[in-house]
Amino acid sequence: MEGNNLKESIIRLLSKHPSGLAILDIAKNLDLHRHTASRYVFALQEAGYIECHEVGRAKFCMLKRGKK
């Protein structure tokens, strides 16, 4: 998958899970390595599409309201 396709896939996945997902769950759902998923998640976070919160040791991510 190309970078833009991965970003779009992450956004689509998070839109199906409005309560959010951990980065590890995103990686499993998209059949990616956790490090690859986190790199794209952080890029989307920097771009303002998603927000992440730490829950224990996990980073929990969800779409920002108004962004789809």
Wavefront OBJ file of the C-alpha trace (Angstrom):
o trace
v 0.000 0.000 0.000
v 1.153 3.515 -0.708
v 1.332 6.195 1.973
v -1.841 8.021 0.929
v -3.737 4.746 0.686
v -2.611 3.819 4.198
v -3.722 7.166 5.558
v -7.098 6.804 3.856
v -7.413 3.242 5.187
v -6.709 4.418 8.734
v -9.281 7.203 8.416
v -11.883 4.760 7.044
v -11.163 2.285 9.843
v -11.464 4.947 12.537
v -14.704 6.229 10.992
v -16.158 2.741 11.573
v -15.022 2.886 15.224
v -16.181 6.268 16.577
v -15.032 5.396 20.095
v -11.500 4.936 18.709
v -8.874 2.198 18.495
v -5.419 1.580 19.917
v -2.525 1.774 17.462
v -1.985 -1.970 17.873
v -5.625 -2.604 16.894
v -5.240 -0.346 13.857
v -2.152 -2.315 12.839
v -3.923 -5.671 13.255
v -7.006 -4.558 11.321
v -4.913 -3.297 8.405
v -2.334 -6.105 8.549
v 0.535 -3.703 9.269
v 3.490 -3.731 11.624
v 2.808 -1.633 14.739
v 5.669 0.756 13.916
v 4.310 1.378 10.414
v 0.828 2.041 11.776
v 2.140 4.437 14.426
v 4.152 6.401 11.838
v 1.025 7.025 9.745
v -1.160 7.653 12.799
v 1.240 10.343 14.004
v 1.322 11.909 10.524
v -2.485 12.083 10.549
v -2.404 13.508 14.053
v 0.010 16.237 12.958
v -2.242 17.003 9.977
v -5.185 17.435 12.360
v -7.294 14.479 11.229
v -7.097 12.344 14.359
v -6.376 12.769 18.038
v -4.537 10.333 20.275
v -4.643 9.844 24.027
v -2.565 7.575 26.192
v -4.514 4.897 28.027
v -2.000 3.036 30.145
v 0.833 2.161 27.799
v -1.353 2.227 24.676
v -2.079 5.180 22.417
v -5.797 5.349 21.732
v -6.777 7.170 18.517
v -10.024 8.545 17.111
v -11.108 10.876 14.351
v -11.413 14.518 15.287
v -14.971 15.733 15.188
v -15.882 17.384 11.935
v -13.111 15.590 9.989
v -14.008 12.696 7.700
l 1 2 3 4 5 6 7 8 9 10 11 12 13 14 15 16 17 18 19 20 21 22 23 24 25 26 27 28 29 30 31 32 33 34 35 36 37 38 39 40 41 42 43 44 45 46 47 48 49 50 51 52 53 54 55 56 57 58 59 60 61 62 63 64 65 66 67 68
